[in-house]
Amino acid sequence: MKAVLIALAGGWLLAGDQAAWAQSGDPSVPIAGLDQALTVAMKNGSAPFATRYQALAPAVDKAFNLKQVLQTSVGLKWASIPADQQNKLLATFRAYTIANYVSNFDSDSGDQIRILPDTRTVGSDKVVETEIVPKTGDPTRLDYVMRQYPAGWQAIDVLEQATISQVAVQRSDFRSLLAGGADKLTASLQAKIDTMSGGTIKP
């Protein structure tokens, strides 16, 4: 589960549900959709990895602004990366994020994912608080930092136990790889995708 935090439901969501995500003024709506998708993913853990990946991808795309997450994780070096390398890195980062979720939510162990009632305000952003509650043991707190875009609310960061920023952790992890250029980071992410998916996912 923790690997998802260090990264970040098409088949079962109706088109009308997806449209509602974009139109809703409630920042918790896309996270509720993601939680629903992850719950179904756990129940379908025996399906092929690629099948679960394709089913989960729309929920991740709706819940996250992955370009913003990646750009902030890369930092100031983003502007110096050629456009074609940016596009390749973004496609690979998206695949890595989705594959991470598929890999970590792959069995129905009775975990429950719930949205907590309080939503915090940080500047113009909102923080949607959630918990992953196992059958035994302490819950894992995941807070989603949500920002409003023309298409609706999307997450730009995930906070583990309400304090540890996924983007900050990724920025630290990416720093040494980016010293070798964007292609080195892209190759590293693809290698992790190959390990998780058995080589079935190629962005």
N, C-alpha and C positions, 0 to 999 in steps of 0.2 A: 504493500500500500504506500509506503513512504517514497518509493521510487517515483510515483506519480507526481509528488510534490516537487521533486527535483527535476523534472522534465521541463507538465502541466500537460438520433435513434430512428435513423432513417426508416427502416422497415416497419417499425411499430408506431410511428408518429404520422398522423394524418396531415395532409397539406395545410388544412385549416389551422391545426395546432401550430405549425411552423410560422404561418403568417401572423398568428396572434403574438408570438414571441417578439417579432419585430415591432408590432404596433403597441405593445403594452407599455404603460408608463411605470410599471412596477419592476424594479431591478431584480427582484427575486424570481421572476417568471422564467428567464432562460436557465437559471440554476436549477429550478424545479424540473425543467425539461431534461437537463443533464443528469440530475439525480435519478429521474425515472429511467433514462436510457441506461445508466450504469447498473441499476437494479435488474433490468431485463438482461443486460450483458452477463451478469453473474449467473443468472438462471440458464443462460444458453452457453455456458462455458465449454461444453463438449463439441460445439460447432467448430468448423475450420476457422483458423485465425483470420484469413482473408474475409470470410463471411461476416464475422463479428466486427472486423475493422470497417467494412463498408456500411454496416448497420449503425455503428456508433459515430461515424465521421460527421454526419449532419448535425448531431447534437453538440459535438465539440465546436464545429464551425459557428453555430448559433451562439454558444455560450461565451466564446473567447474572441477577442480581437487579436489573433495570433501575430499579425504583422506588427502591432504595437508592442506586444510582449517580446517578440524577437528583437525589434529595434531598440527597446530599452535595455534588454539583456546584453546586446552587443555594445551599446553605448556610443561614444563619439566616433568610433571607427566605422559605424554604419554608413555615414555620408561618403566615405572614401572607397567603399566597395562598389565596383562596376555594377550597372543595373542587371546584367545577365546573371552575375554571381549572386546578387541580392535575391533575384527571383528563384534561382536554384536552391539557395539556402533556405528561403521561406518555405518552398514546397517540401524540402526535406525536414525542416523543423515541424511543419504541420503533421507530416507522416509520423515523426518521432513522438509527438505529443499524443496523437491518437493511439499509436501502437503501445505507448506506455500505459494508457488507460485500459486497453484491451488485455494487456499482459497481466495487469494487477487486479482487474475485476473479472477473473476468469473462473470463479467457482462460487456456488451458492452455499456459503457457510453460515447463513442466517444473519449477516450484518444488515443493519438498517441505516439508511441515510435520511437525515431529517434537517429541515431548515428551521433555525431558531427564530423566535418571534421578533427580536430586536434587529433593526437595521441602523448602522452607524453612518454618520455623515462626516466625510473628510474633504474639506474644500467643496468642490463641485462633484466629487465622487461619492458613491454609496458603498458600504461594506455589508454584504450579505453573509450572515453567520450560519454555518452548517456543522453537523456532527456526523461522523460515521460511528455507529454504535454496534460493537460486536456482541455476540451472545454471552461471552464472558470477558471480563477485563474492562479497562477504561476506554471511553470514547476518544476518537481522534477528532480534534477541532480543525475545520478547514473554513477559512473566511475568504470570500471572493471580493476583490476590489473592483467595483463596477463603474464604468464610465458610459455616459450617454452619447451615442452617435446618431446620425440621421436614420440609420436602420434600426435603432433601438439600443438597449443596454447590453454591454458586453464586458466580460472580465478582462482586466489588464494585469492582474497579479493574483496570486493565491498566497494566503498567510497560514502557515502551519502553527497550530496552537495559538492563533490570533496574533502572532508576532513575527514569525520567521518568513521573510519574503522569498518566494520562489524566484522572482526576477533577480534579487540580489545574489542568491545562491548560484543561479545560472550565469550571472555576470562574472562571478569569480571563477566558475568552471570553464567558461568560454575564453577567458583572458589569454591563457597560455596557448590555446589552440589557434586563436586569431593572430598570434604572433607569426604563425606560418601561413597566414592568408585565409580568406573565407573558404577556399576549397578544402583546406585541412579540417575546418570545423564541419563542413558539409560531409566530408568523408567519415569523420568520427561519428556523427549522428546516424549516417546510413549504416555503418557497421553495427551500431546498437540496434537499429531497426531489423537488420538481418538476423541478429541473434534472437530477438524477441519473436520474430515472425517466421523463422526458418527460411528466410530468403524469399518470402512470398509477397512482400510489399516493396514496390519500387515507385517512388513518386515521379 
